[in-house]
Amino acid sequence: MKMIYRFLGTLLVFLFTLTSATAQQYDLLIRNGRIVDGTGNPWYEADLAIKDGKIAAIGRLADVQAAQVIDARRQIVAPGFIDVHTHIEGSIQELPQAENFIYDGVTTLITGNCGGSFADLKKFFRELDSIGISPNVGTLAGHNTIRRAVMRLSRRDPTPEEQAKMEAIMEQMMLDGALGLSSGLIYIPGAYSKTEEIVGLAKVAARYGGVYATHMRNEADSVIAAIRETLEIGRQSGIPMQISHFKASGHNNWGRSREMLTVIERARAEGLDVNLDQYPYPASSTNLGVLFPAWALADGDSAVQARLTDPKIRAQIANEIAKNMAWRSNSGRMDYAYVARYSPDSTYQGLNITQITAKRLGKTKTKLKDEIETIMEMLLKGGAQMIYHSMSEEDVGRIMASPLTMIASDAGIYRFGKDVPHPRGYGSNARVLGVYVRDKKIITVEEAIRKMTSMPAQRFGLTDRGLLREGYQADVVIFDPATISDRATFEKPHAYAQGIGYVIVNGGVVVADGKHTGKRSGMVIRGRGYRPQ
């Protein structure tokens, strides 16, 4: 009899263990959330289960268990946000947890924009794999990077041999996993290239399923001509196009977003595959050099220094800068241009050029010619990262309302408290959901999330992300629609977004209860042309 009792006891323990093991079906279970799946469809209430890094089930999962359960009642459960326009070269290696992006709900970063990328993508990807990263990372191949490798900073057309070399580099970068080609036609040396040069590289990217993302040649008075050049590149090469940080810059161009969007809509009706991205702020951020004529920046630092120290050429440069102030600023002064980072003198950071000039000269009133002298001296000392308040809020809202527009930050990974950067690096997605969805009601929450998730995934060929769908990678964001907001301002930019409680990357909980866990579950994302070596 004792043996029977012992056997029955063992059997009961075995059955209990088996039942418990069966009940522990999932790694993570998110209960009672409002599912906004990324398609643009209305939200619905359901549970979502994750196992082995992927979405395993969505629905009423009443009888299941998981190792970890999150109650998302009255919260929105959405796909992780995909930031299609970032500049993380260098900073991702130093700050692999990418807090400013992660706290804003971003689970995937697309870098290599505006014509600048790493040249050796195999090395870049190996570094990311070795250190471990919190977000997923994919990259474009930068035209400026490729041109510099072949032609340095020469202000001329490539020879046929040089064009062939650039196209060979482009092909290798696609084979190494680039998502496509980016250009920065306002920057050096991209500003010296002609349309045909870009078309040649775009044809290579198109053969491997890539996209063409462009910082166009002009975003101000000649913006329509720049859009048409972009469309011509797409027309000749057959590549899908992405116009970066779409904007109407300069006060005399405010309101032109209507005309700009009409050109894009007509191109799509013609059959050209083009869409847009934007950051949700009426100020841009880039380097000090964009204030100077492109010819003045040719051939490297020593050549620039020689021009700026030659009185006759310096005067010519100053005259061209002064002429451009007519469209750049309402006042015709440089009070719209603020310093975000200036290594030679950090006291300049947070001040505009008018204020810096007054400080430099010890005067209360200065003239435009004094301000031009200030920026020329700053360029001679290495230049600066700037913030330019040059757009209208009306245009920002109109562009956002277009179904062709995705959300992007155009930012890098910030070291908290350092410099005075653009707040877009901390709160672009939260700002859209708080200001443009909840407060201004320009778009719905479902449409905003589509712009941040499935639309970017489709554009860049990310076939297993961007939607809450069974079998997809478990990149998930959980946020409170009533409290989500950006807290970073131009005056005090170092503030993380609020209202995002959980961020999950490939099934790993990277943010829990609003705090970064230190988890680095991100992975490298390679393009369709990738061929393992």
C-alpha positions in Angstrom: 0.0 0.0 0.0 2.8 2.4 0.8 4.3 1.8 -2.6 0.9 2.6 -4.2 0.7 5.9 -2.2 4.3 6.7 -3.1 3.5 6.0 -6.8 0.4 8.2 -6.7 2.2 11.0 -5.1 4.9 10.9 -7.7 2.3 10.8 -10.4 0.5 13.8 -9.0 3.8 15.8 -8.8 4.5 14.8 -12.4 1.1 15.9 -13.6 1.2 19.2 -11.7 4.7 19.9 -13.1 3.5 19.0 -16.6 0.4 21.2 -16.3 2.4 24.1 -15.0 4.9 23.7 -17.8 2.1 23.6 -20.3 0.5 26.7 -18.8 3.8 28.7 -19.1 3.2 29.0 -22.8 4.8 32.4 -23.4 7.7 34.5 -22.3 5.7 37.7 -22.0 2.0 38.4 -22.0 0.5 41.9 -22.4 -3.1 41.9 -21.2 -6.0 44.3 -21.7 -4.3 46.7 -24.1 -5.8 48.8 -26.8 -4.1 47.3 -29.8 -3.2 49.8 -32.6 -1.6 47.4 -35.0 0.2 49.8 -37.4 -2.1 49.3 -40.3 -4.1 52.5 -39.6 -7.2 50.5 -38.6 -9.1 51.5 -35.4 -7.8 50.2 -32.1 -9.3 47.2 -30.5 -8.9 45.6 -27.0 -6.9 42.4 -26.9 -4.0 40.5 -25.3 -0.7 40.0 -27.0 1.7 37.1 -26.2 5.4 37.0 -27.0 7.7 33.9 -27.3 11.2 33.5 -28.5 11.4 37.1 -29.6 8.4 37.0 -31.8 4.7 37.8 -31.5 3.1 34.5 -30.8 -0.6 35.3 -30.4 -3.1 38.2 -30.3 -6.6 38.0 -29.1 -8.6 37.1 -25.9 -6.0 34.9 -24.3 -7.8 34.2 -21.0 -6.4 30.7 -20.3 -2.7 31.2 -20.9 0.2 32.0 -18.7 3.6 33.6 -19.2 6.8 34.2 -17.3 6.0 37.9 -17.2 2.7 39.6 -17.4 2.1 43.3 -18.1 -1.3 44.8 -17.5 -1.9 47.4 -20.2 -5.4 48.5 -19.3 -6.2 51.9 -20.7 -2.8 51.9 -22.5 -2.1 51.7 -26.2 -0.1 48.7 -27.4 1.6 49.5 -30.7 4.5 48.3 -32.9 7.9 49.7 -32.0 8.5 53.0 -33.7 10.9 53.0 -36.7 12.9 56.3 -37.1 13.7 56.5 -40.8 16.2 59.4 -40.5 18.9 59.4 -37.9 22.6 60.1 -37.7 24.1 57.7 -35.2 27.5 57.2 -36.8 30.0 57.1 -33.9 27.5 57.7 -31.1 25.9 54.3 -31.2 29.3 52.7 -30.3 29.7 55.0 -27.3 26.1 54.9 -26.2 24.7 51.6 -27.4 21.6 51.8 -25.1 20.4 54.9 -27.1 18.3 56.2 -24.2 17.0 59.3 -26.0 15.5 57.2 -28.8 14.4 54.2 -26.6 12.5 56.5 -24.2 10.7 58.0 -27.2 9.5 54.5 -28.2 11.9 54.0 -31.0 12.9 50.3 -31.5 14.6 50.6 -35.0 17.0 53.3 -36.3 17.8 53.9 -40.0 21.1 55.8 -40.2 23.5 56.7 -43.0 21.3 59.7 -44.1 22.0 63.0 -45.9 24.8 61.4 -47.9 26.9 60.4 -44.8 27.5 56.8 -43.7 30.2 54.5 -42.6 32.2 53.3 -45.7 33.0 49.9 -44.3 29.6 48.4 -43.4 30.9 45.0 -42.6 33.1 46.5 -39.9 30.3 48.7 -38.6 27.9 45.8 -38.3 30.5 43.6 -36.6 31.0 46.4 -34.0 27.3 46.6 -33.3 27.0 42.8 -33.0 30.0 42.7 -30.6 28.9 45.4 -28.2 25.2 44.7 -28.2 22.6 47.5 -28.9 19.3 48.3 -27.4 17.5 49.4 -30.7 17.7 47.6 -34.1 19.9 49.5 -36.6 20.0 49.6 -40.4 21.9 51.9 -42.6 21.9 53.5 -46.0 25.0 54.1 -48.1 26.0 57.7 -48.2 26.8 59.4 -51.6 29.1 61.9 -49.9 31.0 59.1 -48.3 31.4 57.3 -51.6 32.3 60.5 -53.5 34.9 61.5 -50.9 36.5 58.1 -51.1 37.0 58.4 -54.8 37.3 62.2 -55.5 38.0 63.7 -52.0 36.5 67.2 -51.9 37.0 68.1 -55.6 34.6 70.6 -57.1 34.2 68.9 -60.5 32.4 66.1 -62.4 33.8 62.6 -62.0 35.7 61.0 -64.9 34.1 57.9 -66.4 36.6 55.8 -64.4 35.7 57.7 -61.1 32.0 57.2 -61.8 32.7 53.5 -62.3 34.6 53.3 -59.0 31.8 55.0 -57.1 29.2 52.6 -58.5 31.5 49.7 -57.6 31.6 50.9 -54.0 27.9 51.4 -54.0 27.4 47.8 -55.2 29.7 46.5 -52.5 27.8 48.4 -49.8 24.5 46.9 -51.0 26.0 43.5 -50.9 27.2 44.2 -47.3 23.7 45.1 -46.2 22.9 48.7 -47.0 19.2 49.5 -47.3 19.8 51.9 -50.2 21.4 55.2 -51.2 21.3 58.5 -49.4 22.3 61.9 -50.7 23.1 65.2 -49.0 23.1 67.6 -52.0 23.5 70.7 -49.8 26.6 69.4 -48.2 30.2 69.1 -49.4 31.1 67.3 -51.7 27.5 66.3 -52.7 26.8 69.9 -53.7 29.3 69.5 -56.5 27.6 66.5 -58.1 25.1 66.6 -61.0 21.9 64.6 -61.4 23.5 62.1 -63.7 26.1 61.1 -61.1 23.3 60.3 -58.6 21.3 58.4 -61.2 24.3 56.1 -61.8 24.5 55.2 -58.1 20.7 54.9 -57.7 20.5 52.4 -60.5 23.0 50.2 -58.6 20.9 50.5 -55.4 17.7 49.7 -57.3 19.1 46.5 -58.6 19.5 45.2 -55.1 16.0 46.4 -53.9 17.3 49.6 -52.3 15.6 53.0 -51.7 16.9 56.5 -52.4 16.6 58.9 -49.5 17.6 62.5 -50.2 18.4 65.7 -48.5 17.6 67.7 -51.6 19.7 70.3 -53.2 17.4 73.1 -51.9 14.6 73.4 -49.3 13.9 77.1 -49.8 13.5 79.4 -52.8 14.4 76.6 -55.3 12.6 73.8 -53.5 10.3 72.9 -56.4 13.3 72.5 -58.7 15.0 70.3 -56.1 11.8 68.1 -55.8 11.8 67.8 -59.6 15.4 66.7 -59.6 14.6 64.1 -57.0 11.7 62.8 -59.1 13.9 62.7 -62.2 16.5 60.6 -60.4 13.7 58.1 -59.5 12.3 58.2 -63.0 15.6 57.4 -64.7 16.8 54.8 -62.1 13.5 53.1 -61.2 14.3 53.4 -57.5 11.7 54.2 -54.7 12.3 57.7 -53.3 12.2 59.1 -49.8 12.5 62.9 -49.5 14.1 63.6 -46.1 12.9 66.2 -43.6 10.4 67.7 -46.1 10.0 71.4 -45.3 9.6 74.9 -46.7 12.5 76.9 -45.3 12.8 80.7 -45.0 10.0 83.0 -44.1 9.3 84.0 -47.7 8.6 80.4 -48.5 6.1 79.8 -45.7 2.9 78.4 -47.1 4.6 76.7 -50.1 4.0 73.3 -48.6 0.7 73.2 -50.5 2.6 73.6 -53.8 5.2 71.1 -52.8 2.7 68.5 -51.8 0.8 69.0 -55.0 4.0 68.2 -57.0 4.5 65.0 -55.0 0.9 63.9 -55.4 1.0 64.4 -59.2 4.3 62.4 -59.4 2.6 59.5 -57.6 -0.4 59.8 -60.0 2.2 59.5 -62.8 3.5 56.3 -61.2 6.6 57.4 -59.4 7.1 55.8 -56.0 7.9 58.7 -53.7 7.1 59.6 -50.1 8.3 61.9 -47.4 9.5 62.2 -43.8 9.6 65.1 -41.4 10.4 66.0 -37.8 7.6 67.7 -35.9 9.3 71.0 -35.2 9.5 74.4 -37.0 13.3 74.5 -36.6 16.1 72.6 -38.3 19.6 71.6 -37.2 22.7 71.2 -39.2 26.2 72.6 -39.4 27.4 76.2 -39.7 28.8 75.6 -43.2 25.4 75.7 -44.9 25.4 79.5 -44.4 28.4 79.7 -46.8 28.4 79.4 -50.6 29.3 75.8 -51.6 32.3 77.0 -53.7 33.9 78.5 -50.6 34.1 75.1 -48.9 35.7 73.1 -51.7 39.0 71.2 -51.5 39.3 70.8 -47.7 40.1 72.8 -44.6 43.4 74.3 -45.8 41.7 75.6 -49.0 38.8 77.1 -46.9 41.3 78.7 -44.5 43.1 80.2 -47.5 39.9 81.7 -48.9 38.8 83.2 -45.5 42.2 84.8 -44.9 42.4 86.4 -48.4 40.7 89.8 -48.0 39.3 89.9 -51.5 37.8 86.4 -51.4 36.6 86.9 -47.8 34.7 90.0 -48.9 33.1 88.0 -51.8 32.0 85.3 -49.4 30.6 87.9 -47.0 28.6 89.5 -49.8 27.0 86.2 -50.8 26.1 85.3 -47.2 24.5 88.8 -46.8 22.3 88.3 -50.0 21.0 85.0 -48.6 19.8 86.7 -45.4 16.8 88.1 -47.3 15.1 84.7 -47.3 16.7 83.1 -44.3 15.4 85.6 -41.7 12.5 87.9 -41.1 14.8 90.5 -39.6 17.6 90.1 -42.1 19.8 89.2 -39.2 21.2 86.0 -37.8 19.0 86.0 -34.7 17.3 82.9 -36.0 20.6 80.8 -35.9 21.4 79.3 -32.5 24.6 77.4 -31.6 24.0 73.8 -30.4 27.6 72.8 -30.1 30.8 74.8 -30.5 33.9 73.1 -29.1 36.2 76.2 -29.0 33.9 78.1 -26.6 31.0 76.3 -24.9 29.5 79.6 -23.7 28.3 80.2 -27.2 26.0 77.2 -26.9 22.3 78.2 -26.6 22.9 81.7 -28.0 22.1 83.0 -31.4 24.7 84.6 -33.7 23.3 88.1 -33.0 23.8 87.5 -29.3 27.2 86.0 -29.8 28.3 88.9 -31.9 27.3 91.4 -29.3 29.2 89.4 -26.7 32.2 89.1 -28.9 32.3 92.9 -29.6 31.1 94.1 -26.2 28.2 96.0 -27.9 24.5 96.0 -27.3 23.8 96.7 -31.0 25.5 95.0 -33.9 25.2 95.0 -37.7 24.8 92.1 -40.1 28.3 92.5 -41.4 29.5 92.0 -37.8 27.5 88.8 -37.5 29.0 87.5 -40.8 32.5 88.2 -39.4 31.5 86.1 -36.3 30.5 83.0 -38.4 33.6 83.3 -40.5 35.8 83.2 -37.4 33.8 80.3 -36.0 34.2 78.4 -39.3 38.0 79.0 -39.2 38.0 77.5 -35.7 36.3 74.3 -36.8 32.7 75.2 -37.3 29.6 74.5 -35.2 26.4 72.5 -35.0 23.5 74.9 -35.3 19.7 75.2 -34.9 17.9 77.3 -37.4 14.4 78.6 -36.7 13.3 79.0 -40.3 10.0 77.2 -40.8 6.3 77.8 -40.0 4.1 75.7 -37.7 1.3 75.8 -40.4 3.6 74.1 -42.9 4.7 71.5 -40.4 1.1 70.6 -39.7 0.1 70.5 -43.3 3.0 68.2 -44.2 2.2 65.9 -41.3 -1.5 65.6 -42.4 -0.4 64.2 -45.7 -0.7 60.4 -45.9 2.6 60.3 -47.7 4.6 61.5 -44.6 6.5 59.4 -42.1 7.9 60.7 -38.8 11.6 61.0 -38.2 13.9 62.8 -35.8 17.0 63.7 -37.9 19.0 63.2 -34.7 21.9 61.3 -33.2 22.3 59.6 -29.9 22.7 62.3 -27.3 24.8 62.2 -24.2 22.4 63.5 -21.5 23.3 67.0 -20.4 25.9 67.7 -23.1 25.7 70.7 -25.4 22.4 72.3 -26.4 21.0 70.0 -29.2 17.7 70.1 -31.0 14.9 68.6 -28.8 13.8 66.4 -31.7 16.3 63.8 -30.6 14.4 63.3 -27.3 10.7 63.7 -28.2 9.8 63.5 -31.9 7.3 60.6 -31.6 6.0 61.6 -28.2 5.4 65.2 -29.6 3.4 63.8 -32.6 1.2 61.7 -30.3 0.8 64.5 -27.7 0.7 67.7 -29.7 -0.5 66.7 -33.2 -2.8 63.8 -32.2 -4.2 64.6 -28.7 -4.0 68.4 -28.6 -4.3 69.7 -32.2 -6.1 66.7 -33.6 -4.4 67.0 -37.0 -4.1 63.3 -37.4 -5.6 60.3 -35.5 -3.6 58.1 -33.2 -4.0 55.2 -35.6 -2.7 57.3 -38.5 0.2 58.6 -36.4 1.3 55.1 -35.5 1.0 54.0 -39.1 3.4 56.8 -40.0 5.9 55.5 -37.4 5.6 51.8 -38.0 4.2 50.0 -41.0 4.9 52.8 -43.5 8.6 53.0 -42.6 8.8 49.2 -42.6 7.3 49.0 -46.0 9.5 51.7 -47.4 12.7 50.1 -46.2 11.8 46.5 -46.9 11.5 45.4 -43.2 9.2 42.5 -43.9 8.9 41.3 -40.3 8.5 44.5 -38.4 6.2 47.5 -38.3 2.9 45.6 -37.5 1.5 43.8 -34.5 1.0 40.5 -36.3 1.7 36.9 -35.3 5.1 35.7 -36.5 6.6 39.2 -36.6 9.5 40.3 -34.5 8.3 41.5 -31.1 9.1 45.2 -31.3 6.4 46.7 -29.1 5.6 50.0 -27.4 3.1 50.5 -24.6 2.1 54.1 -23.8 -0.6 56.2 -22.1 -2.4 58.3 -24.7 -3.5 60.7 -22.0 0.0 61.6 -20.7 2.4 60.9 -23.5 4.4 64.1 -24.3 7.8 65.5 -25.2 9.4 67.4 -22.4 12.5 68.6 -24.3 12.5 72.2 -25.3 14.9 74.4 -27.4 15.9 76.1 -24.2 16.2 72.9 -22.1 16.6 70.0 -24.6 17.8 67.3 -22.2 14.6 65.8 -21.1 13.3 62.3 -21.9 9.8 61.8 -23.3 7.1 60.8 -20.8 4.1 58.5 -20.9 5.9 55.5 -22.5 5.8 52.7 -19.9 7.3 49.8 -21.8 9.5 49.3 -24.8 10.2 45.8 -26.1 12.8 45.0 -28.7 12.9 41.5 -30.3 11.0 40.3 -27.2 13.5 41.8 -24.7 12.0 44.3 -22.3 14.3 47.3 -22.7 12.1 49.8 -20.8 9.9 48.6 -17.9 7.8 51.0 -15.8 9.4 53.9 -17.6 13.0 52.9 -16.8 15.7 51.6 -19.1 16.5 48.0 -18.0 20.0 48.0 -19.6 18.8 45.3 -22.0 20.5 45.2 -25.4 18.2 43.0 -27.5 18.5 45.0 -30.7 20.0 43.6 -33.9 21.6 44.7 -37.1 19.1 44.9 -40.0 20.5 44.3 -43.5 19.0 45.2 -46.8 17.6 42.9 -49.5 20.8 42.9 -51.4 22.8 41.4 -48.5 25.1 38.5 -49.5 26.8 36.8 -46.6 30.6 36.6 -47.1 
